[in-house]
Amino acid sequence: MTDLRAITVRDTDLEALKEAEGRIAVFVTPEGKMSQGARRLNRLTKGAIARAVESAAFEKVKVSGLMTLAWPAGLTAEAVDIVKLARKPTIEEARKAGAGLAKAGRTAMLLLAEGTARAEDVALGVALRSYAFTDHKSDKGDAFGDVTVMVSKPDEVRPRLETARAVAEGVVFTRDLVSEPANVLTTTEFAARLEALRDLGLEVEVIEEDRMHELGMGAYLSVSQGSESPAKLVVMRWKGGAEGDAPLALVGKGVVFDTGGISLKPAAGMEEMTMDMGGAGVVAGVMKALALRKAKANVTGLVGIVENMPDGRASRPGDIVKSMKGDTIEIINTDAEGRLVLADVLWYAQEHENPAAMVDLATLTGACIIALGHENAAYFSTDDAFGADFAKAAKTEGEGVWPLPFGAGYAKQIETPLADIKNTGGRPAGTITAAEFLKVFVKDEMPWIHIDIAGVARVSSETTLAPKGATGWGVMALNRLVADRYES
């Protein structure tokens, strides 16, 4: 598993600048105003900082961007990175600046941030963009050096940085899980990694297949019956709120590998189906973040972990299975398996955890990528206020979301004469009909949000805060939702 880059906060020590090793980052406003520390650095470099800031080249640097002075005279440091950033930047600007610094070099870094608000967000950007999944590489590259953040009031910044670090730990945990190959992250190994979260104070319960049979989880079990790996339902409980308060339930699809089953996927690109447990990965990351920062809320994470394989025992198109709720489902396409898992886990959450509200996440439909690309996740909500709170949290954290509708016409697409419903409504509005399927298993009075993260869980090119690959999308947004709606 990936270790976060070490980041510490200390009081500003201008006398230490001359001998600081590695890189020094100094922040200058778009108008060219320098803090006391920047002016001190300018004197040490015999005016090089000021000359750079007054240059036409720096004028072209965008906000959150940087200009690098290599091997500046008067300093031990190998480089000074001059970052263009307002003294009171937005969260997005601060994190983007940190990400740029992470890409600038791997050596030790001193952030001279005594005149900049949101130093913790700059540090978060550094931490997240320094990520690399190298567990299976012989050459892991040079290690990242430690980061020191100099601020004028370290006692105020330190707790905010600790909270940011907890969230970053959750994001990195999710990225690692999504990046693992299926021969490593088996259903059993996934459950074991979640059981290890007990060390952070989470209650973790693993429900095995024999208990699922007793509970009547026929939809869920129909997905696993073609695999040698057993299905695992893992329930993680964080009880940081008032005793007796109903928890928020977070539900994640955890298909560790999806061949499509008997409805076999094409070979091209199938190797990427290791990421089909992305929803469960996000839930796991959020639960880790909440535990690390000691969130004052009650939250339960439930993840349905399974593998979808073709086999003589595998489900067939045309099979009819019975859900835990009692509704029967005609399986039209065995590659529409995630909704079968979520159907039973959502019902289990309502029956056994009695949540105040539910959110589920899943890499559910390729149609979502066609509709929204890799910029936004689709979301649906049965409660307007709940949905608005989530959208606000996602926007604050810079994680794109876009609402899609429910509707009777869409629900009609999953009707069938042979069972209560069928598991796919065909190509038209595939993301919406998948949400309509899940809605059948949500009680009318339950506030619920469904998030389809098919296009954002893993991307083929780098983002501001992540390299190519797993993004950890959703951990920050859901952590923010918990903080704003259930802790404030």
C-alpha positions in Angstrom: 0.0 0.0 0.0 1.1 3.5 -0.7 2.5 5.7 2.0 1.6 9.4 1.9 4.4 11.9 1.4 5.5 13.2 4.9 4.3 16.7 5.5 5.0 18.8 8.7 4.1 22.3 9.8 6.4 24.6 11.6 6.8 28.3 12.5 8.4 30.5 9.9 12.1 30.6 10.3 13.6 33.0 7.8 17.1 32.3 9.0 16.7 28.7 7.9 16.1 29.6 4.2 19.7 30.0 3.2 20.6 26.4 4.2 17.4 24.7 3.2 18.0 21.8 0.9 15.9 20.5 -2.0 13.3 23.0 -3.3 11.8 26.1 -1.8 8.4 27.2 -2.8 7.5 30.9 -2.4 4.1 32.4 -3.0 3.5 35.7 -4.8 0.2 37.3 -5.5 -1.0 37.8 -9.1 -0.3 41.5 -8.6 3.3 40.7 -7.7 3.1 41.4 -3.9 5.6 39.4 -1.9 5.3 38.3 1.8 8.0 39.0 4.4 9.4 35.6 3.7 9.4 36.1 0.0 11.2 39.5 0.4 13.8 37.7 2.6 14.3 35.1 -0.1 14.7 37.9 -2.6 17.5 39.5 -0.6 19.3 36.1 -0.3 19.1 35.6 -4.1 20.3 39.2 -4.7 17.0 40.3 -6.2 16.4 37.2 -8.4 12.9 36.7 -7.1 11.8 40.3 -7.8 13.4 40.2 -11.3 11.5 37.0 -12.1 8.2 38.4 -10.7 8.5 41.6 -12.8 9.3 39.7 -16.0 7.0 39.2 -18.9 7.4 35.4 -18.5 5.9 35.5 -15.0 3.1 37.7 -16.3 2.1 34.8 -18.6 2.1 32.3 -15.7 -1.5 31.4 -14.8 -2.9 31.5 -11.2 -1.7 28.4 -9.3 1.1 28.0 -11.9 4.8 28.5 -11.1 8.1 29.6 -12.4 11.3 27.8 -11.4 14.7 29.4 -10.7 17.3 26.6 -10.8 20.3 26.6 -8.5 19.8 30.2 -7.3 22.7 32.2 -6.1 22.9 32.7 -2.3 21.0 29.5 -1.4 21.8 25.8 -0.8 18.5 24.8 -2.4 18.6 23.4 -5.9 15.6 25.4 -7.0 13.1 28.1 -6.0 9.6 27.6 -7.3 7.7 31.0 -7.5 4.0 30.2 -7.3 1.4 32.7 -8.5 -1.3 32.5 -5.9 -3.7 35.0 -4.2 -3.2 35.5 -0.4 -6.7 34.1 0.0 -7.0 31.5 -2.8 -10.0 29.3 -3.5 -9.7 25.6 -2.4 -9.3 24.6 -6.0 -6.5 27.2 -6.6 -4.6 26.2 -3.5 -4.7 22.5 -4.3 -3.8 23.1 -7.9 -0.8 25.0 -6.8 0.3 22.2 -4.5 -0.2 19.7 -7.4 2.1 21.8 -9.6 4.8 21.8 -6.9 4.5 18.0 -6.6 5.2 17.6 -10.3 8.1 20.0 -10.2 10.4 17.7 -8.3 10.7 14.8 -5.9 13.3 16.2 -3.5 12.6 17.7 -0.1 10.4 20.8 -0.3 10.0 23.8 1.9 6.7 25.7 1.4 7.2 29.3 2.5 3.5 29.9 3.1 3.5 32.4 5.9 1.6 34.9 3.9 -0.9 32.5 2.2 -4.2 31.2 3.5 -5.2 27.6 2.8 -1.7 26.3 3.4 -3.3 22.9 4.3 -4.9 22.8 0.8 -1.6 23.5 -0.9 -0.2 20.6 1.1 -3.1 18.4 0.2 -2.4 19.1 -3.4 1.2 18.2 -3.0 0.3 14.9 -1.2 -2.3 13.7 -3.7 -0.3 14.6 -6.8 2.8 12.9 -5.4 0.9 9.6 -5.6 2.2 6.7 -7.6 1.1 3.1 -7.5 4.4 1.1 -7.6 3.6 -2.0 -5.5 4.3 -4.3 -8.5 7.2 -2.5 -10.1 10.8 -3.5 -9.6 12.0 0.1 -10.2 9.9 2.3 -7.9 11.7 5.5 -8.8 13.3 8.0 -6.4 11.4 8.4 -3.2 9.6 11.7 -2.6 11.4 14.0 -0.1 9.7 15.3 3.0 7.6 18.5 2.9 7.9 21.3 5.5 5.2 24.0 5.6 6.3 27.2 7.2 3.4 29.4 8.4 3.1 32.2 10.9 0.5 30.4 13.1 1.4 26.7 13.1 -0.9 25.8 16.0 -3.9 27.0 13.9 -2.8 25.3 10.6 -1.6 22.0 12.1 -5.1 20.6 13.0 -6.4 21.6 9.6 -3.5 19.9 7.9 -4.1 16.8 10.0 -7.7 16.7 8.8 -6.6 17.2 5.2 -4.1 14.4 5.6 -6.8 12.1 6.9 -8.8 12.8 3.8 -5.7 12.2 1.6 -5.1 8.9 3.3 -8.7 7.9 2.4 -8.2 9.0 -1.3 -4.9 7.0 -1.5 -6.5 3.9 0.1 -9.2 4.0 -2.6 -6.6 4.5 -5.4 -4.6 1.6 -4.2 -7.6 -0.7 -4.0 -8.8 0.3 -7.5 -5.2 -0.1 -8.9 -4.7 -3.6 -7.6 -5.0 -6.5 -10.1 -7.7 -9.1 -9.5 -5.2 -11.9 -8.8 -4.0 -9.8 -5.8 -7.2 -8.1 -4.7 -9.4 -11.2 -4.5 -12.7 -11.0 -2.7 -11.0 -12.5 0.4 -8.1 -10.1 0.2 -10.4 -7.1 -0.2 -12.4 -8.1 2.9 -9.1 -8.7 4.8 -7.9 -5.1 4.0 -11.2 -3.7 5.3 -11.0 -5.8 8.4 -7.7 -4.2 9.1 -9.5 -0.9 9.5 -10.6 -2.1 13.0 -7.2 -0.7 14.1 -8.6 2.8 13.4 -11.7 2.2 15.6 -14.1 1.0 13.0 -16.4 -1.9 13.7 -16.1 -4.3 10.8 -18.4 -7.3 10.2 -17.9 -9.7 7.3 -21.0 -11.6 6.2 -20.2 -14.8 4.3 -22.2 -16.7 1.6 -23.9 -19.1 4.0 -25.5 -16.2 5.9 -26.4 -14.5 2.6 -28.3 -17.6 1.6 -30.2 -17.5 4.9 -31.0 -13.8 4.2 -32.4 -14.7 0.8 -29.9 -12.6 -1.1 -30.5 -14.4 -4.4 -29.7 -11.5 -6.7 -26.3 -10.9 -5.1 -25.4 -14.6 -5.0 -26.4 -15.1 -8.7 -23.4 -12.9 -9.6 -20.8 -14.9 -7.5 -21.9 -18.4 -8.4 -19.6 -18.6 -11.5 -16.5 -17.7 -9.5 -14.2 -19.7 -7.3 -13.9 -16.6 -5.0 -16.7 -16.3 -2.4 -18.9 -13.3 -2.2 -18.3 -11.1 0.9 -20.6 -8.5 2.3 -18.5 -6.2 4.5 -20.2 -3.8 6.9 -18.0 -1.0 8.5 -19.5 1.1 11.2 -18.1 4.4 12.5 -19.9 5.6 15.6 -18.5 9.1 16.2 -21.9 10.8 16.6 -24.5 10.8 19.3 -25.5 7.4 20.6 -28.7 6.2 19.0 -28.6 8.6 16.0 -29.4 6.8 12.8 -26.3 6.5 10.6 -25.7 7.7 7.0 -25.3 4.5 5.0 -22.7 4.4 2.2 -23.1 1.4 -0.2 -20.5 0.4 -2.7 -20.4 -2.0 -5.7 -17.3 -4.2 -5.2 -16.9 -6.4 -8.3 -13.2 -7.2 -8.1 -13.2 -8.4 -11.7 -16.0 -8.3 -14.3 -15.7 -10.6 -17.3 -19.4 -9.9 -18.0 -20.1 -13.5 -17.1 -21.9 -15.6 -19.8 -22.6 -12.3 -21.6 -18.9 -12.1 -22.0 -17.2 -8.7 -22.6 -14.9 -8.1 -25.6 -11.3 -8.9 -24.9 -10.1 -5.4 -25.8 -10.0 -3.4 -22.6 -11.2 -6.2 -20.3 -8.0 -5.8 -18.3 -9.5 -2.5 -17.0 -12.3 -4.4 -15.3 -10.1 -4.6 -12.2 -11.6 -1.2 -11.4 -15.2 -2.4 -11.3 -15.0 -2.4 -7.5 -14.5 1.4 -7.6 -17.7 2.1 -5.7 -16.6 -0.1 -2.8 -13.2 1.4 -3.0 -14.6 4.9 -2.5 -16.8 3.7 0.5 -13.7 2.2 2.0 -11.7 5.3 1.5 -14.4 7.5 3.1 -14.7 5.2 6.1 -10.9 5.4 6.6 -10.9 9.2 6.3 -13.7 9.5 8.8 -12.0 7.2 11.3 -8.6 9.0 11.0 -10.1 12.4 11.5 -12.5 11.2 14.3 -15.6 12.5 12.6 -18.4 13.4 14.9 -21.0 11.4 12.9 -22.5 8.0 12.7 -21.7 6.4 9.3 -22.0 2.8 8.1 -20.2 1.6 5.0 -21.5 -1.5 3.2 -19.7 -3.1 0.3 -20.8 -6.0 -1.8 -17.6 -7.8 -2.8 -17.9 -10.4 -5.6 -16.3 -11.6 -8.9 -18.3 -12.1 -12.1 -16.9 -15.0 -14.0 -18.2 -17.4 -16.8 -18.5 -21.0 -15.6 -20.8 -24.0 -15.8 -22.4 -22.8 -12.6 -22.7 -19.1 -13.7 -26.0 -17.3 -14.2 -27.4 -17.4 -17.7 -29.4 -14.8 -19.6 -33.0 -15.7 -19.1 -32.5 -16.9 -15.5 -34.9 -15.6 -12.9 -33.6 -14.9 -9.4 -35.3 -13.7 -6.2 -33.9 -10.7 -4.3 -33.7 -10.3 -0.5 -36.6 -7.9 -0.8 -38.7 -10.7 -2.4 -39.0 -9.3 -5.9 -38.0 -11.5 -8.7 -35.6 -10.4 -11.4 -35.2 -11.8 -14.9 -31.5 -11.7 -15.9 -31.4 -10.3 -19.5 -27.6 -9.7 -19.5 -25.2 -11.1 -17.0 -22.9 -8.1 -17.6 -25.5 -5.9 -15.8 -24.4 -7.6 -12.6 -23.5 -4.6 -10.3 -27.2 -3.6 -9.9 -28.0 -7.2 -8.8 -25.3 -6.9 -6.0 -26.5 -3.4 -5.0 -30.1 -4.4 -4.9 -29.6 -6.8 -2.1 -27.0 -4.7 -0.3 -29.3 -1.6 -0.3 -32.1 -3.7 1.1 -29.9 -5.2 3.7 -28.8 -1.7 4.7 -32.4 -0.6 5.2 -33.5 -3.7 7.1 -30.5 -4.2 9.4 -28.7 -0.8 9.8 -31.8 1.5 9.9 -30.0 4.4 8.2 -31.2 8.0 8.1 -30.3 8.2 4.5 -28.3 6.2 1.9 -25.8 6.9 -0.8 -24.6 4.3 -3.2 -21.6 4.4 -5.6 -20.9 2.1 -8.5 -19.0 1.9 -11.8 -22.4 0.9 -13.1 -22.9 1.8 -16.8 -20.8 2.5 -19.9 -23.7 4.7 -20.9 -22.6 7.1 -18.2 -19.3 7.6 -20.0 -21.1 8.2 -23.3 -23.3 10.8 -21.6 -20.8 12.7 -19.4 -17.3 11.5 -20.4 -14.7 11.6 -17.7 -15.5 15.0 -16.3 -18.6 14.3 -14.2 -20.3 11.5 -12.3 -24.0 11.1 -12.8 -26.2 11.3 -9.7 -29.9 10.7 -8.9 -31.7 11.6 -5.8 -35.1 10.9 -4.3 -34.7 13.9 -1.9 -34.1 17.3 -3.4 -32.4 18.8 -0.3 -30.2 15.7 0.1 -29.2 15.8 -3.5 -28.5 19.5 -3.4 -26.2 19.1 -0.3 -24.3 16.4 -2.1 -23.9 18.5 -5.3 -22.7 21.4 -3.1 -20.1 19.2 -1.3 -18.9 17.8 -4.6 -18.5 21.3 -6.1 -16.6 22.5 -3.1 -14.2 19.6 -3.4 -13.8 20.1 -7.2 -15.3 16.7 -8.0 -17.7 17.1 -10.9 -21.3 15.8 -10.7 -24.4 16.1 -12.9 -28.0 15.3 -12.0 -30.0 12.9 -14.2 -33.8 12.3 -13.8 -36.0 9.4 -12.8 -39.3 8.9 -14.8 -42.1 6.5 -15.3 -41.2 6.0 -18.9 -37.7 4.9 -17.9 -39.1 2.6 -15.3 -41.3 1.0 -17.9 -38.2 -0.1 -19.8 -37.3 -2.6 -17.0 -40.7 -4.3 -17.0 -41.0 -7.9 -18.1 -43.9 -10.4 -18.4 -41.8 -13.2 -16.8 -40.8 -11.6 -13.5 -41.3 -8.5 -11.4 -38.5 -6.6 -13.2 -35.6 -7.4 -15.5 -32.0 -6.3 -15.0 -31.6 -4.1 -18.0 -33.8 -1.9 -20.1 -31.7 -1.9 -23.2 -29.4 0.7 -24.7 -31.6 3.9 -24.6 -31.0 5.8 -21.4 -28.9 3.0 -19.9 -27.7 5.0 -16.9 -31.2 6.1 -16.0 -32.8 2.6 -16.3 -30.0 1.2 -14.1 -30.9 3.8 -11.5 -34.6 3.0 -11.9 -33.7 -0.7 -11.2 -32.0 0.3 -8.0 -34.8 2.5 -7.0 -37.1 -0.5 -6.8 -35.0 -1.6 -3.8 -35.1 1.7 -1.9 -38.1 2.3 0.4 -40.3 5.2 -0.4 -39.5 7.2 2.7 -35.7 6.7 2.4 -33.6 9.7 1.3 -31.3 8.2 -1.3 -28.6 9.2 -3.8 -27.2 6.9 -6.5 -23.9 7.9 -8.1 -22.6 6.3 -11.2 -18.8 6.8 -11.2 -18.0 4.7 -14.3 -16.3 7.7 -16.1 -14.4 9.1 -13.1 -13.1 6.2 -11.0 -10.2 5.6 -13.4 -9.0 7.8 -16.2 -6.6 7.4 -19.1 -4.9 10.7 -18.6 -3.7 12.7 -15.6 -6.0 15.0 -13.7 -5.0 18.0 -11.6 -4.6 15.9 -8.4 -3.9 12.4 -9.8 -1.7 10.7 -12.3 -3.2 8.5 -15.0 -5.2 5.6 -13.5 -7.3 5.5 -10.3 -8.5 8.9 -9.1 -10.1 8.2 -5.7 -13.0 10.4 -7.0 -15.8 10.7 -4.4 -13.8 10.4 -1.1 -13.4 14.1 -0.7 -17.0 14.9 -1.8 -18.6 12.4 0.6 -16.3 13.4 3.4 -17.5 16.9 2.9 -21.1 15.8 2.8 -20.7 14.1 6.2 -18.9 17.2 7.6 -21.5 19.7 6.3 -24.7 17.8 6.8 -24.1 15.4 9.7 -21.4 17.2 11.8 -22.3 20.9 11.5 
